[in-house]
Amino acid sequence: MRPLLWSGLEPKQLRKRLKSVRSRLALVLSAGFALSVSTSLTATTLAQTTEPDGPITMEASAGLANYVDGRGPVDLAVTISADVLFAGNLEVRQTASLIMVPVEVPAGGEKTYHLVVPPPIGSTQARLRLYATGSDQPVLSRSLQLRVAQ
C-alpha cells in the first residue's frame, strides 16, 4: 500500500496545506461558475436577438423569389417590424459594397425600406445587420442568398 502524501506532516503543517488546497479549489470553482454564467448569458442574448418573434424582426427579399438579373443593380426590400419604437441603422453588405441607411420604426408597426445594391459579382450573398442608435453591436443579423437567373 502506498503511503499518503501528507501522512508525515505535523497537524499545523497539515492544516496549512489543506487551507492552501481549499483556496485553490475555491478559485477554480468560482472561475468555472463565472465562465458558465457568462456563456449562458451570451447564448441567451444571441437567442433573444435572432428570434423571429422577438420585439424586432427583419425580413428581406430581392427580385422574384430572390432570383435577380446578375448584369444589373439589385433591388432589395427590407421590412422591419417592432413592438417598441426602434431607431437605428440598417447595414447591407454585398460583394465589396456597404450601404448604411437610417431607419425608424414606430412601436407596434412595420416599415419597408427599398434599397439598390450593385450586381452580385463574385458573391451572391447579401448580409443585413440592424443596429440600434449608439450601439456597435447588431440587434439583428440576416443573410439573403441571391439567385442569379440564367
PENORLIN-V445570 format. One record per pair of residues at least 4 apart in sequence whose C-alpha atoms are under 8 Angstrom apart, sorted by the first residue. I is the first residue (numbers start at 0). GAP is how many residues later the second one is. D is the distance in whole Angstrom. If there is no record, write none. Layout:
BEGIN
I:GAP:D ; I:GAP:D
END
This chain:
BEGIN
2:4:7 ; 5:8:7 ; 8:4:6 ; 8:5:6 ; 9:4:6 ; 10:4:6 ; 11:4:6 ; 12:4:6 ; 13:4:6 ; 14:4:6 ; 15:4:6 ; 16:4:6 ; 17:4:6 ; 18:4:6 ; 19:4:6 ; 20:4:6 ; 21:4:6 ; 22:4:6 ; 23:4:6 ; 24:4:6 ; 25:4:6 ; 26:4:6 ; 27:4:6 ; 28:4:6 ; 29:4:6 ; 30:4:6 ; 31:4:6 ; 32:4:6 ; 33:4:6 ; 34:4:6 ; 35:4:6 ; 36:4:6 ; 37:4:6 ; 38:4:6 ; 39:4:6 ; 40:4:6 ; 41:4:6 ; 42:4:6 ; 43:4:6 ; 44:4:6 ; 45:4:6 ; 46:4:6 ; 47:6:7 ; 48:5:7 ; 48:90:6 ; 48:91:6 ; 49:4:8 ; 49:90:6 ; 49:91:7 ; 50:6:8 ; 51:4:8 ; 51:5:6 ; 51:6:8 ; 52:4:7 ; 54:27:5 ; 54:28:5 ; 54:29:7 ; 55:24:7 ; 55:25:6 ; 55:26:4 ; 55:27:6 ; 55:28:8 ; 55:84:8 ; 56:23:6 ; 56:24:5 ; 56:25:6 ; 56:83:8 ; 57:20:7 ; 57:21:6 ; 57:22:4 ; 57:23:7 ; 57:82:7 ; 57:84:8 ; 58:19:6 ; 58:20:5 ; 58:21:7 ; 59:16:7 ; 59:17:6 ; 59:18:4 ; 59:19:6 ; 59:84:7 ; 60:4:7 ; 60:5:6 ; 60:15:6 ; 60:16:5 ; 60:17:7 ; 60:83:7 ; 61:4:5 ; 61:5:7 ; 61:6:7 ; 61:12:7 ; 61:13:6 ; 61:14:5 ; 61:15:6 ; 61:84:7 ; 62:4:5 ; 62:5:5 ; 62:11:7 ; 62:12:7 ; 62:13:7 ; 63:4:7 ; 65:79:7 ; 65:80:5 ; 65:81:6 ; 66:79:6 ; 66:80:4 ; 66:81:6 ; 66:82:6 ; 67:6:7 ; 67:78:7 ; 67:79:6 ; 67:80:5 ; 67:81:6 ; 68:4:8 ; 68:5:7 ; 68:50:8 ; 68:79:6 ; 68:80:6 ; 69:49:6 ; 69:50:6 ; 69:51:7 ; 69:78:5 ; 69:79:7 ; 70:48:6 ; 71:46:7 ; 71:47:5 ; 72:43:6 ; 72:44:6 ; 72:45:5 ; 72:46:5 ; 73:42:5 ; 73:43:5 ; 73:44:6 ; 73:45:6 ; 73:46:8 ; 74:39:7 ; 74:40:6 ; 74:41:5 ; 74:42:7 ; 75:38:6 ; 75:39:5 ; 75:40:6 ; 75:41:7 ; 76:35:6 ; 76:36:6 ; 76:37:5 ; 76:38:6 ; 77:34:5 ; 77:35:5 ; 77:36:6 ; 77:37:8 ; 78:31:7 ; 78:32:6 ; 78:33:4 ; 78:34:6 ; 79:25:7 ; 79:30:5 ; 79:31:5 ; 79:32:6 ; 80:24:7 ; 80:27:7 ; 80:28:6 ; 80:29:4 ; 80:30:6 ; 81:4:7 ; 81:23:7 ; 81:24:7 ; 81:25:6 ; 81:26:6 ; 81:27:6 ; 81:28:6 ; 82:24:5 ; 82:25:4 ; 82:26:7 ; 83:22:7 ; 83:23:4 ; 83:24:6 ; 84:19:8 ; 84:20:6 ; 84:21:5 ; 84:22:4 ; 84:23:8 ; 85:17:8 ; 85:18:6 ; 85:19:5 ; 85:20:7 ; 85:21:7 ; 85:46:7 ; 86:15:8 ; 86:16:6 ; 86:17:4 ; 86:18:6 ; 86:45:6 ; 86:46:6 ; 87:14:6 ; 87:15:5 ; 87:16:6 ; 87:42:7 ; 87:43:5 ; 87:44:4 ; 87:45:4 ; 87:46:8 ; 88:11:6 ; 88:12:5 ; 88:13:4 ; 88:14:5 ; 88:41:6 ; 88:42:5 ; 88:43:6 ; 88:44:7 ; 89:9:8 ; 89:10:6 ; 89:11:5 ; 89:12:6 ; 89:13:6 ; 89:38:7 ; 89:39:6 ; 89:40:5 ; 89:41:6 ; 90:7:7 ; 90:8:6 ; 90:9:5 ; 90:10:7 ; 90:36:8 ; 90:37:6 ; 90:38:5 ; 90:39:6 ; 90:40:8 ; 91:6:6 ; 91:7:5 ; 91:8:7 ; 91:34:7 ; 91:35:6 ; 91:36:5 ; 91:37:7 ; 92:4:6 ; 92:5:5 ; 92:6:7 ; 92:33:6 ; 92:34:5 ; 92:35:7 ; 93:4:7 ; 93:23:7 ; 93:24:8 ; 93:26:7 ; 93:29:7 ; 93:30:8 ; 93:31:6 ; 93:32:5 ; 93:33:6 ; 94:25:7 ; 94:26:7 ; 94:27:7 ; 94:28:6 ; 94:29:8 ; 94:30:8 ; 94:31:8 ; 96:20:8 ; 96:21:7 ; 98:18:8 ; 104:4:6 ; 104:5:6 ; 104:6:6 ; 105:4:7 ; 119:4:5 ; 119:5:8 ; 119:26:8 ; 119:28:8 ; 123:21:6 ; 123:22:5 ; 123:23:7 ; 123:24:8 ; 124:18:7 ; 124:19:6 ; 124:20:5 ; 124:21:6 ; 125:17:6 ; 125:18:5 ; 125:19:6 ; 125:20:7 ; 126:14:7 ; 126:15:6 ; 126:16:5 ; 126:17:6 ; 127:13:6 ; 127:14:5 ; 127:15:6 ; 127:16:8 ; 128:9:6 ; 128:10:7 ; 128:11:6 ; 128:12:4 ; 128:13:6 ; 129:8:5 ; 129:9:6 ; 129:10:5 ; 129:11:6 ; 130:4:6 ; 130:5:7 ; 130:6:7 ; 130:7:5 ; 130:8:5 ; 130:9:7 ; 131:6:7 ; 131:7:7
END
